[in-house]
């Protein structure tokens, strides 16, 4: 069991006392974990508090357990509330990971269900206030997609507190996305239409149509025209690789692109 002191990175005006409280909240959760937890990192980012905008603190914590990344991100009116909520979410996910590791030891490597959602509002968009101009891409992330089954992709999404997860579907070799939606709670959309994957234990709603090829500029236009939509899965017209355009906290866009 690790006793590594969490590193807290502060972006904006946060007092030393508030930073220490966040470190203590995360450290208290980690002290209850039986597994070795590596590289605990927390980030505090305050927004608002001026120009009639209410103060909001976004806190994110990342840790690694058995080479699996666990991530939690919450938003609250104060550092203390954000730290408490993030700590509770981290404990929730670490306990679920314990269940998954126990299932693996028994030879059952399917999807291990469990609570993923926090009772607190998460991942709000537009913390800087209502936007009067169209959003634009301010960050691009390129990375190698993991080859996964829908089971493992959905579990990774839950552990990392993501609203979606971009991956290569192991059954078809096509780019795909899992996300939280539909009557079953989880949806699968692949870049090329394919039958319902066999042997899945995650309760999936499978989208039957392929991802639409379009340039990133067109994807931005569609998201700007649909302010309640959080992200858009599409394919590059030339490479046909899957891409995701998503909304950031500041109301701008981020773009996820696979590396060949």
C-alpha positions, 0 to 999 in steps of 0.5 A, spaced: 500 500 500 502 506 497 503 512 502 505 517 496 504 524 497 499 526 492 501 532 487 497 538 487 497 542 481 494 549 482 491 553 476 489 560 478 487 563 485 487 557 490 490 558 497 495 554 500 490 552 505 485 550 500 491 546 496 493 542 503 485 540 504 485 537 497 491 534 498 489 531 505 482 529 502 486 525 496 491 522 501 485 520 506 482 516 500 489 513 498 490 510 505 484 506 505 487 502 499 490 495 499 493 495 492 499 499 490 497 506 487 502 510 483 503 517 481 497 520 484 496 527 481 491 532 482 489 539 479 485 544 481 482 550 477 478 555 479 473 559 474 468 565 475 467 569 481 468 575 477 463 579 472 457 576 475 459 569 474 459 564 480 465 561 482 466 554 480 472 549 482 474 544 477 478 538 481 481 532 477 485 526 480 489 521 476 492 515 479 494 508 476 493 501 479 495 495 476 497 499 470 490 501 469 488 509 470 483 511 474 481 518 473 475 523 477 473 530 475 468 534 479 466 541 479 463 545 485 463 552 488 469 551 493 475 547 493 473 544 499 467 541 496 470 539 490 476 535 494 470 532 498 466 530 491 473 528 488 475 523 494 468 520 494 468 519 486 475 516 487 474 511 492 467 509 488 472 507 482 477 504 486 472 499 490 469 497 483 476 496 480 477 491 486 471 487 484 474 487 477 481 485 479 477 479 483 473 477 477 480 477 473 483 472 478 477 467 478 477 467 470 471 472 469 474 478 465 467 480 462 464 487 464 464 488 472 457 492 473 457 497 478 456 505 480 460 510 476 456 516 476 457 521 482 451 524 486 454 531 484 454 535 478 460 533 473 463 535 467 459 542 466 460 545 460 461 553 459 464 555 466 466 561 463 459 563 462 454 563 456 458 564 450 456 569 444 461 567 439 461 560 436 466 555 439 472 553 436 478 547 436 483 550 441 486 543 443 488 537 439 490 530 442 493 525 438 494 518 441 494 510 439 488 507 440 487 501 444 485 495 441 479 493 446 472 489 446 466 493 448 466 490 455 473 493 456 472 499 453 466 501 457 470 499 463 475 503 462 470 509 460 467 508 467 474 508 471 476 514 467 470 518 468 469 519 461 463 521 457 465 517 452 471 512 450 474 512 443 478 505 441 479 500 436 474 494 436 477 488 437 472 484 433 472 488 427 478 492 427 474 498 426 474 505 430 469 505 435 466 509 441 462 507 447 458 512 451 453 513 456 446 513 452 440 509 450 435 505 454 441 500 456 445 506 459 451 504 454 451 505 447 456 503 441 458 506 435 463 504 430 466 507 424 463 501 419 456 498 421 457 491 423 452 486 427 451 486 435 458 484 438 458 477 440 459 475 447 459 482 450 457 482 457 456 490 458 449 492 456 449 495 449 445 499 445 448 498 438 448 504 433 446 501 426 449 506 422 456 508 420 460 514 423 459 520 417 465 522 414 466 530 414 472 535 415 473 538 422 470 544 420 463 541 419 463 537 425 464 544 429 458 547 425 454 541 427 456 542 434 455 549 434 448 548 432 446 543 437 449 547 444 446 541 448 450 536 444 457 534 448 461 531 443 460 528 435 463 522 433 465 522 425 471 519 421 476 523 417 474 523 409 481 521 407 483 516 412 477 514 414 479 514 421 474 515 427 475 522 430 471 525 436 470 533 437 468 534 444 466 540 448 471 543 453 469 546 460 470 553 457 465 552 451 471 551 446 472 544 443 477 539 443 479 534 437 481 527 439 485 524 433 488 517 432 495 516 431 497 511 425 
